[in-house]
Amino acid sequence: MTVPTITLNDNTSIPQLGFGVFQIPPEDTERLVSEALEAGYRHIDTAAIYRNEEGVGRAIAASGIPRDELYVTTKLWNRRHDDPEVALAESLERLGLDNVDLYLIHWPCPRQNRYVEAWRGLIGLREQGLTTSIGVSNFLPEHLDRLEMQTPVTPAVNQVELHPAFQPWKDIDAARVHGIRVQAWSPLGMGRNGLLDAPEVVDVAAAHGVSPAQAIIRWHLQNGVILFPKSAHPERIRENIDVFGFELTPDEMAAITSLDEGEAGRVGPHPNEFEPAPAGS
């Protein structure tokens, strides 16, 4: 099984479909990432705040897969905007790696107003070879504009909440105009919007003999989005990557797109409202 790749604005490539480990307990991470690697995933998305980088690293080490065949993403947490070099060093130690393929600022935290400073730090980390590519997560157009105006480097990606119930295409298009590729977190809506039971999704899935989750994943892929669905069930981990043997028609794509609920469909916090947790949390 060959997962397609997408070329980033720094002339590197990233697998379009990966495996996410958000909310996977640390004690289960090594086992589930190992399942994902065995199923054919080569792109793993983690973050310092997930507290499971060690498990990701152990699974990578045990896999025997050459490092240059793997794509590893981790993220700078909100309280570390002033010391990204130290934060990445800690993540690399936990992962057991010399570098990562992609390092992201996890949230802009605009009231904290340090994300431009943090971005300059990430540029330095890329120059040191500690990360191949750099990007952001949950940034709105106004945050991206500040980075473009105040620094010489445009993010390679912006990872945002995106699923059929919440489709911020205006913001996504604003990023794409600048050559920023979009990644979807919560691509299945965390199961909070009844997406997997929506008749529009169920009908599309039935037409292709696939699961509702596979139909939604295929919708993302055909929209040119990078995504990494998460599952703690080995059979679903395998199912979620088995999405390259069918293609949705324009009408089927439109049916899933019609599920957009705007802000009412959002399952995570608004980027302008999410700030660092209190110290010690």
Secondary structure, 3 states (H helix, E strand, C coil): CCCCEEECCCCCEEECECEECCCCCHHHHHHHHHHHHHHCCCEEECCHHHCCHHHHHHHHHHHCCCHHHCEEEEEECHHHCCCHHHHHHHHHHHHCCCCEEEEEECCCCCCCCCHHHHHHHHHHHHHCCCEEEEEEECCCHHHHHHHHHHCCCCCCEEEEECECCECCHHHHHHHHHCCCEEEEECCCHHHCCCHHHCHHHHHHHHHHCCCHHHHHHHHHHHCCCEECCCCCCHHHHHHHHCCCCCCCCHHHHHHHHCCCCHHHHCCCCCCCCCCCCCCCC
